[in-house]
Amino acid sequence: MFDKLKLTEKRYDEVSEKLTDPDVINDNNLYRDLMKEFKTLDPIIQKYREYLKAKQNFDESKELLDAGGLDKDFKEMVQEEYDTSKEDIAKFTEELKILLLPKDPNDERNVIIEIRGGVGGEEAALFAHSLYRMYSMYAEMKGYKIEVMSLNETELGGVKEISFSVSGEGAYSRFKYESGTHRVQRVPETESQGRVHTSAATVAVLPEADEVEVEINPADLSIDTFRSSGAGGQHINKTESAIRITHAPTGIVVECQEERSQLKNKDKAMKMLRTKLYEMQLKEKTDKEVAERRSQIGSGDRSERIRTYNYPEGRITDHRIGLTLYRLEYILNGNLDEVIDALATADQAAKLSAQQEG
């Protein structure tokens, strides 16, 4: 590990030097790529340098203690330095192991999130709306930008289906654990008997693809226009600005009707299509890496039941890591960090264990 860290530090110094070179600064693409690499390497090297400082303190204090002949007060001070630096070495070593784990290459990407009401009819649609509200509030807290791309509402204010993008540094790293089936247990507003019903909504979190990463042949696309409509089917726009794109080779269909401009809707729909095709590429790749996929908490399998929201008990349970919190309303108001941090930590531990076994 420490041989690898020495090489990593050498590369870090090279990148740091290049970032001050005027020729590199004037080359936007090269500068962007090097800055991205610098941001990845920086936390590793800062931690490595903390480790080296602790190691130096440990070696110096050990040498003094081994030599002997110290007066009582000075010996106590050196012993304290020895004990502290020994603890720091152990702590920094473990932190470095985690920092050196292979990074998910998609972590820094923007995401497109799709939420669909599942089993439970209108109650599922209302729950899907609650999930969208939760993610919107969380994104706002993190300083991310949200943009609705496609929305199909019900007359009671529920959401049959919604697609929206979340833009911001590290968006995928925070939202990727949300893919799966979310189950709700509560008394529906439409239920007169006061019985608790169980319904569900599915969430898919897709890393947004760049244009250069997914090649789309225009000849493979069928593009239709139609009028935007609101809840219950009433028309809210007299012009045919809504766009539906069908990708013939895969059968993928995307729609966008949130903008009044046909061109803007087409741009958004193409972004959704690229992202879905990119997800297919990723799935093909991860299916070939079954063992690695099993070690990851965020597998992205939207058929997997990942979490239950129990309103009568004010409880939220994440089934993947056995986490139960009795702060349902607080979490539904966008305070998701505690849940996501626990999932990220469990994911790291699983990867670390798999790496050590390997």
Salt bridges, closest charged atoms under 4 A:
GLU9 OE2 - ARG49 NE 2.87
ASP13 OD1 - ARG49 NH2 3.19
GLU14 OE1 - ARG11 NH1 3.38
ASP33 OD1 - ARG32 NH2 3.42
GLU37 OE2 - ARG11 NE 2.76
GLU50 OE2 - LYS47 NZ 3.58
ASP59 OD2 - LYS55 NZ 3.06
ASP66 OD2 - LYS62 NZ 2.98
GLU94 OE2 - LYS97 NZ 3.15
GLU95 OE1 - LYS47 NZ 2.85
ASP104 OD2 - LYS176 NZ 3.46
ASP107 OD1 - LYS176 NZ 2.87
GLU114 OE1 - ARG116 NH1 3.49
GLU114 OE2 - LYS276 NZ 2.52
GLU123 OE2 - ARG186 NE 2.41
GLU147 OE2 - LYS268 NZ 3.26
GLU161 OE2 - ARG116 NH2 3.44
GLU169 OE1 - LYS39 NZ 3.60
GLU178 OE1 - ARG307 NH1 2.74
GLU191 OE1 - ARG195 NH2 3.55
GLU191 OE1 - HIS197 NE2 2.94
GLU213 OE2 - ARG109 NH2 2.46
GLU255 OE2 - ARG244 NE 2.73
GLU259 OE2 - LYS268 NZ 2.85
GLU279 OE2 - ARG302 NH2 2.85
ASP287 OD2 - LYS283 NZ 3.11
ASP287 OD1 - ARG293 NH1 2.68
GLU313 OE1 - ARG315 NE 2.74
ASP318 OD2 - ARG307 NE 3.06
ASP318 OD2 - ARG320 NH2 2.78
ASP337 OD2 - LYS142 NZ 3.35
ASP337 OD1 - ARG174 NH2 2.78
GLU338 OE1 - ARG327 NH2 2.27
ASP341 OD1 - ARG174 NH2 2.80
ASP347 OD2 - LYS351 NZ 3.55
